Amino acid sequence: MSAQKFIPAATIIPIYEGENGLEVLMVKRNENLRFAGGQHAFAGGKIDAKDFEFANGDELKAAKIAAFREMYEETNIAFDNNGKLSSSIDIKNSFYDYTSEIGNNFDLSKAKPLSRWRPPPEIPIKFDTYFFFIKSHDRIIPKVDGDEIVDAAWLNVNDAIEKYKSGAIKAFFPTIINLHLLAKMNSFDALLEFANYKNPPIIQTQSEHIGTNTYQYIDIALGYPLYHASHLN
């Protein structure tokens, strides 16, 4: 049997510490998209050949570059010339030219590795997705194209969880599980302590049949406060 082939991907979670806890920037994907249509997610997408080229073949670096590139493409947020995240960015040439121009202000180290998720074996489209997180000092106003991404907003993590429970938003299993993790951490520093990785751990999602339903779950030993989809509601 041949080894499973995964599509390399990356996503990034901008985090703002608000008065009522952590807030995250989430995007809403167009309902008409073939993959994840109508889902609320964190900005992200495939790691492409140019990302690997720009990273000189270093996979973790390429994943960070892809995450920042996708965040810019989906929300218009990137590092400015002062090394801070901003939506007042005008990338006149390519994203890669821009990052070269601002040099050390494009600081990949600010993207902290959190995890690396793989879907259950029976899922036909197999993304191998790096999750990163980054601190934002402001609720930066995102700008979406209205095509692939129809909305983007800062959500308190507990509010996002309640919206998911009520059906107000849809989200994939890894997204909602990470929201529960952020709700438990309750501060950026606590998350930094939890995820003090040079390379993020691979989280292999599995599926379990209970009655007529199929639920995804992860290894409880990973330390996530919620690990089984049957416990989501």
C-alpha positions as CSV (number, residue, x, y, z in Angstrom):
1,M,0.0,0.0,0.0
2,S,1.4,3.4,-1.0
3,A,1.9,6.1,1.6
4,Q,-0.8,8.7,2.0
5,K,0.0,11.9,0.2
6,F,-0.8,15.1,2.0
7,I,-1.2,18.6,0.7
8,P,1.0,21.0,2.7
9,A,-1.0,23.9,4.1
10,A,-0.7,26.6,6.8
11,T,-3.0,28.8,8.8
12,I,-2.3,31.6,11.3
13,I,-4.3,32.8,14.4
14,P,-3.9,36.5,15.1
15,I,-4.6,37.0,18.9
16,Y,-5.6,40.1,20.7
17,E,-5.9,40.3,24.5
18,G,-9.1,42.1,25.1
19,E,-10.8,43.1,28.4
20,N,-12.9,39.9,28.4
21,G,-10.2,37.5,27.3
22,L,-8.6,36.5,24.1
23,E,-10.0,37.5,20.8
24,V,-9.1,35.9,17.4
25,L,-9.4,37.1,13.8
26,M,-11.6,34.7,11.9
27,V,-12.6,34.8,8.2
28,K,-15.8,33.5,6.7
29,R,-15.4,31.6,3.4
30,N,-17.8,32.1,0.5
31,E,-20.7,29.6,0.6
32,N,-20.1,28.7,-3.0
33,L,-16.5,27.5,-2.5
34,R,-16.0,23.8,-3.3
35,F,-13.8,23.3,-0.2
36,A,-15.0,24.6,3.2
37,G,-17.7,26.8,1.7
38,G,-19.5,28.9,4.4
39,Q,-17.0,27.9,7.1
40,H,-15.5,30.2,9.7
41,A,-11.7,29.7,9.9
42,F,-8.4,31.3,10.4
43,A,-6.6,32.8,7.4
44,G,-4.7,30.2,5.6
45,G,-4.3,27.9,2.5
46,K,-1.9,25.7,0.6
47,I,1.9,26.1,0.8
48,D,2.8,26.7,-2.8
49,A,6.0,26.2,-4.7
50,K,7.0,29.9,-4.4
51,D,6.7,29.7,-0.6
52,F,9.1,26.8,-0.6
53,E,11.5,28.6,-3.0
54,F,11.4,31.8,-0.9
55,A,12.2,29.6,2.2
56,N,15.1,27.8,0.5
57,G,13.3,24.5,0.9
58,D,12.9,24.8,4.7
59,E,9.4,23.4,5.3
60,L,8.6,25.1,8.6
61,K,9.8,28.5,7.2
62,A,7.8,27.9,4.0
63,A,4.7,27.2,6.2
64,K,5.2,30.5,8.1
65,I,5.6,32.4,4.8
66,A,2.4,30.8,3.4
67,A,0.5,31.6,6.5
68,F,1.5,35.3,6.3
69,R,0.9,35.4,2.6
70,E,-2.6,34.0,3.0
71,M,-3.3,36.4,5.8
72,Y,-2.4,39.2,3.6
73,E,-4.4,37.9,0.6
74,E,-7.5,37.2,2.7
75,T,-7.5,40.1,5.2
76,N,-4.9,42.6,3.8
77,I,-3.0,42.3,7.1
78,A,0.8,42.1,7.0
79,F,3.9,43.5,8.7
80,D,4.4,47.2,8.0
81,N,7.8,49.0,7.8
82,N,7.9,49.2,11.6
83,G,7.5,45.4,12.0
84,K,3.9,45.7,13.3
85,L,0.9,44.0,11.9
86,S,-1.2,46.5,9.9
87,S,-4.0,46.6,7.3
88,S,-2.7,49.8,5.8
89,I,-0.4,47.9,3.5
90,D,0.0,48.5,-0.2
91,I,2.0,45.6,-1.7
92,K,2.6,47.0,-5.2
93,N,4.6,44.2,-6.6
94,S,4.5,40.6,-5.2
95,F,4.2,39.6,-1.6
96,Y,7.7,38.2,-1.8
97,D,9.2,41.4,-3.2
98,Y,7.5,43.3,-0.4
99,T,8.9,41.1,2.3
100,S,12.4,41.4,0.9
101,E,12.0,45.2,0.8
102,I,11.1,45.5,4.5
103,G,13.8,43.0,5.5
104,N,14.1,42.3,9.2
105,N,10.7,43.9,9.8
106,F,9.2,40.8,8.2
107,D,9.9,38.7,11.3
108,L,8.9,35.0,10.8
109,S,9.8,34.3,14.5
110,K,6.7,36.2,15.6
111,A,4.6,33.3,14.2
112,K,4.7,30.7,16.9
113,P,4.1,27.0,16.0
114,L,1.1,25.6,17.7
115,S,0.3,22.3,16.0
116,R,0.2,20.4,12.8
117,W,-3.1,18.8,11.9
118,R,-3.9,15.8,9.7
119,P,-7.4,14.5,8.9
120,P,-8.8,11.1,9.5
121,P,-7.6,8.4,7.0
122,E,-11.0,8.2,5.3
123,I,-11.1,11.9,4.4
124,P,-10.3,12.2,0.6
125,I,-8.7,15.6,0.6
126,K,-5.7,15.3,3.0
127,F,-4.3,18.6,4.1
128,D,-1.2,18.6,6.4
129,T,-1.9,21.9,8.0
130,Y,0.5,23.9,10.2
131,F,-1.2,26.1,12.8
132,F,0.6,29.2,14.0
133,F,-0.4,32.0,16.3
134,I,0.8,35.6,16.6
135,K,0.1,38.5,18.9
136,S,-1.7,41.5,17.6
137,H,-1.5,44.7,19.7
138,D,-4.6,46.1,18.1
139,R,-7.9,45.0,16.6
140,I,-6.7,45.6,13.1
141,I,-9.5,46.3,10.7
142,P,-9.4,43.6,8.0
143,K,-10.3,44.2,4.4
144,V,-11.7,41.2,2.4
145,D,-12.1,40.8,-1.3
146,G,-15.8,39.7,-1.0
147,D,-15.0,36.8,-3.4
148,E,-13.2,33.9,-1.6
149,I,-13.6,35.6,1.8
150,V,-16.9,37.4,2.4
151,D,-16.2,38.6,6.0
152,A,-13.5,38.8,8.7
153,A,-13.9,39.9,12.3
154,W,-12.4,39.7,15.7
155,L,-14.3,37.3,17.9
156,N,-13.9,36.7,21.6
157,V,-13.0,33.0,21.8
158,N,-15.8,32.2,24.2
159,D,-18.3,34.0,22.0
160,A,-17.1,32.1,19.0
161,I,-17.6,28.8,20.8
162,E,-21.2,29.8,21.7
163,K,-21.9,30.9,18.2
164,Y,-20.7,27.5,17.0
165,K,-22.9,25.7,19.5
166,S,-25.9,27.7,18.5
167,G,-25.3,27.1,14.8
168,A,-24.6,30.8,14.1
169,I,-21.3,29.8,12.6
170,K,-19.8,26.6,11.0
171,A,-16.3,25.5,11.7
172,F,-14.2,22.4,11.1
173,F,-13.1,20.2,14.0
174,P,-9.5,21.6,14.3
175,T,-10.8,25.2,14.4
176,I,-13.3,24.6,17.2
177,I,-10.9,22.5,19.2
178,N,-8.3,25.3,19.0
179,L,-10.9,27.8,20.1
180,H,-11.5,25.7,23.2
181,L,-7.7,25.6,23.8
182,L,-7.5,29.4,23.7
183,A,-10.5,29.7,26.0
184,K,-8.6,27.5,28.5
185,M,-5.3,29.4,28.2
186,N,-7.0,32.8,28.6
187,S,-3.8,34.8,27.9
188,F,-1.2,34.9,25.2
189,D,1.6,34.1,27.6
190,A,-0.2,31.0,28.8
191,L,-0.5,29.8,25.2
192,L,3.2,30.5,24.7
193,E,4.1,28.3,27.7
194,F,1.8,25.6,26.4
195,A,3.1,25.7,22.9
196,N,6.8,26.2,23.5
197,Y,7.8,24.2,20.3
198,K,10.5,24.6,17.8
199,N,8.5,22.2,15.6
200,P,4.8,21.7,16.2
201,P,3.5,18.2,17.2
202,I,1.5,16.3,14.5
203,I,-2.1,15.8,15.5
204,Q,-3.6,12.9,13.7
205,T,-7.3,13.1,13.8
206,Q,-9.3,9.9,14.0
207,S,-13.0,9.0,13.6
208,E,-15.3,7.0,15.8
209,H,-18.8,5.7,15.1
210,I,-21.3,6.1,18.0
211,G,-24.7,5.0,17.0
212,T,-25.6,6.5,13.7
213,N,-23.1,9.4,14.1
214,T,-19.4,9.7,13.2
215,Y,-17.3,11.9,15.4
216,Q,-13.7,13.1,15.1
217,Y,-11.3,13.0,18.0
218,I,-7.7,13.5,18.9
219,D,-5.4,11.9,21.5
220,I,-6.4,13.1,25.0
221,A,-2.7,13.1,26.0
222,L,-2.1,16.1,23.8
223,G,-3.5,18.3,26.6
224,Y,-6.4,19.9,24.8
225,P,-9.4,20.7,27.1
226,L,-11.8,19.2,24.5
227,Y,-10.7,16.3,22.3
228,H,-13.8,14.5,21.1
229,A,-16.4,16.0,18.7
230,S,-19.2,14.3,20.7
231,H,-18.5,16.7,23.5
232,L,-18.8,19.9,21.4
233,N,-22.4,20.7,22.2
